[in-house]
């Protein structure tokens, strides 16, 4: 069970990291397009 919980936590961290990176990229494109 411990290994499964650790895997889920790692997947959640990777998912959140990719999600924030995508938001930053989209915001940068939107900001540049408004300028």
Backbone as CSV, one residue per row, in Angstrom:
resi,resn,N_x,N_y,N_z,CA_x,CA_y,CA_z,C_x,C_y,C_z
1,UNK,0.833,-1.216,0.000,0.000,0.000,0.000,0.859,1.255,0.000
2,UNK,1.974,1.211,0.727,2.817,2.412,0.794,3.345,2.772,-0.585
3,UNK,3.775,1.750,-1.334,4.311,2.026,-2.664,3.234,2.617,-3.576
4,UNK,2.024,2.128,-3.463,0.937,2.640,-4.301,0.655,4.100,-3.960
5,UNK,0.646,4.413,-2.671,0.384,5.802,-2.262,1.499,6.712,-2.766
6,UNK,2.744,6.251,-2.674,3.863,7.062,-3.165,3.753,7.284,-4.664
7,UNK,3.356,6.264,-5.417,3.193,6.411,-6.862,2.114,7.445,-7.171
8,UNK,1.014,7.393,-6.430,-0.068,8.356,-6.669,0.406,9.771,-6.359
9,UNK,1.164,9.920,-5.288,1.677,11.254,-4.937,2.617,11.761,-6.015
10,UNK,3.497,10.883,-6.510,4.421,11.302,-7.566,3.658,11.690,-8.830
11,UNK,2.645,10.918,-9.195,1.853,11.247,-10.379,1.142,12.575,-10.185
12,UNK,0.633,12.817,-8.984,-0.057,14.078,-8.713,0.909,15.248,-8.824
13,UNK,2.118,15.080,-8.311,3.114,16.160,-8.415,3.446,16.447,-9.872
14,UNK,3.664,15.386,-10.648,3.986,15.570,-12.069,2.823,16.238,-12.793
15,UNK,1.599,15.805,-12.475,0.422,16.366,-13.131,0.277,17.845,-12.799
16,UNK,0.440,18.200,-11.518,0.316,19.602,-11.116,1.427,20.433,-11.736
17,UNK,2.637,19.881,-11.798,3.757,20.619,-12.384,3.490,20.906,-13.856
18,UNK,3.048,19.891,-14.593,2.743,20.089,-16.014,1.583,21.067,-16.183
19,UNK,0.603,20.992,-15.292,-0.561,21.871,-15.381,-0.147,23.326,-15.191
20,UNK,0.682,23.599,-14.189,1.124,24.977,-13.945,1.991,25.463,-15.093
21,UNK,2.826,24.586,-15.658,3.662,24.981,-16.797,2.780,25.352,-17.983
22,UNK,1.736,24.566,-18.237,0.839,24.869,-19.348,0.131,26.199,-19.127
23,UNK,-0.284,26.467,-17.895,-0.960,27.735,-17.605,-0.009,28.902,-17.839
24,UNK,1.239,28.758,-17.407,2.209,29.835,-17.598,2.455,30.075,-19.077
25,UNK,2.569,28.996,-19.860,2.810,29.141,-21.302,1.617,29.832,-21.958
26,UNK,0.409,29.432,-21.608,-0.784,30.040,-22.194,-0.870,31.516,-21.805
27,UNK,-0.582,31.828,-20.542,-0.629,33.218,-20.096,0.410,34.054,-20.827
28,UNK,1.602,33.515,-21.043,2.635,34.255,-21.761,2.194,34.541,-23.188
29,UNK,1.604,33.568,-23.852,1.138,33.782,-25.226,0.037,34.839,-25.258
30,UNK,-0.881,34.750,-24.305,-1.977,35.710,-24.266,-1.443,37.111,-23.978
31,UNK,-0.484,37.205,-23.063,0.086,38.505,-22.713,0.822,39.113,-23.902
32,UNK,1.580,38.288,-24.614,2.306,38.790,-25.783,1.347,39.208,-26.887
33,UNK,0.255,38.474,-27.047,-0.694,38.805,-28.105,-1.438,40.092,-27.788
34,UNK,-1.637,40.387,-26.487,-2.325,41.623,-26.124,-1.405,42.814,-26.317
35,UNK,-0.085,42.601,-26.186,0.844,43.695,-26.447,0.938,43.913,-27.948
